[in-house]
């Protein structure tokens, strides 16, 4: 197991001594999504280490990063420690370093000068090459330090980006704890499974909503709606898959807090809620929905959501923002809602589908949807039979002083068949013309999880114009 200190980095002027008045975040930095790391020995690839206390952790595009920043009004300091997965060595430590520098620094920052580098041999047999350079960025400067470990047919690199001398000590402590396992399996021969691929954004399978645009960034995919007649522009953001905390609600809360860190929570026209469920493919999911408003001004109240799906020991993360659902044309309760079709199209590469546990038993029961002028009711039995009843109310003016209230009622019985997220309703009166719909069953809480309500969502086609519409039913 090899260990290294930062003495050579100190010699190479590792830290930027110039005070920074302001750090201008790029799109990449804005898209970095982080979760608080724990002060305990951890493992990544062939390395073990102790994460810096109180720093934020990010797993993105196959790498692991730790981040921290400080600002006192006069200057902003920051530090990033990035661990890249091991790969097959070229057999030449200097070439390994040069290749890593070109890939990790030159291609990313455009900085073309070759760094001053030092080489040493660790007691365990690793050849360690370290180089550093001061990188200008939008009028600011930070120090970039790359340490490359080569040996035993493998190579692994660690990159430190830093501005601020106070970070010397925690970075030094990190490297003191850093160790490599030379007996670990060689790259390319590791066990498969649902582990995140090198580019975990490609693990998402989904359908972009009609009329929306998809924009790929280094650390996220943003699906953007066209501007509506009311000036609304919504988005859905897919974030890189990362290691789960082990608790989906915690993962969702971390995602919501970090995506909407510049917003304050509000109480809007639509109740704030949390939702949990299991997809037809067998992955569990959790959603947080909350009214939000930008800090620091008289801004319009918006609505944000954070969605996480459990994929083994990893979690997929999706967020979105719109106007309040009562008036939204993207995730609307009255106008239109793109979420159902997006959700039903969502899946993940390398995920082995698993049947929803007891889906028939969860569907069995009486479900009702009631509005001010209409009502719909389904009774599903566990033996595959259903009974339906619907009613609508309308008014007919008879004179200037008289209104006639008319109630139309509809009844129907039949059988149903479930296939994945689809359900076929085979009415006894029209056995040769089954109605096909998409469905999901969720539990929703509007009081922070104190109580939960079972909800059934049916996405059906209108017999009037063929358009799709979704109805939410409460279990009685």
Helices and strands as residue ranges (DSSP letters): H 7-11, H 27-31, E 35-36, E 41-44, E 47-50, E 56-60, E 63-71, E 76-83, E 87-88, H 93-101, I 102-106, H 107-109, E 116-121, E 127-137, E 140-151, E 154-163, H 167-177, E 179-180, G 200-203, E 204-205, E 213-217, E 220-224, E 235-243, H 248-259, E 263-266, E 273-278, E 284-294, E 302-311, E 314-322, H 339-345, E 347-348, H 359-363, E 365-370, E 374-380, E 385-397, E 403-419, E 422-427, G 428-430, E 435-445, E 453-461, E 468-475
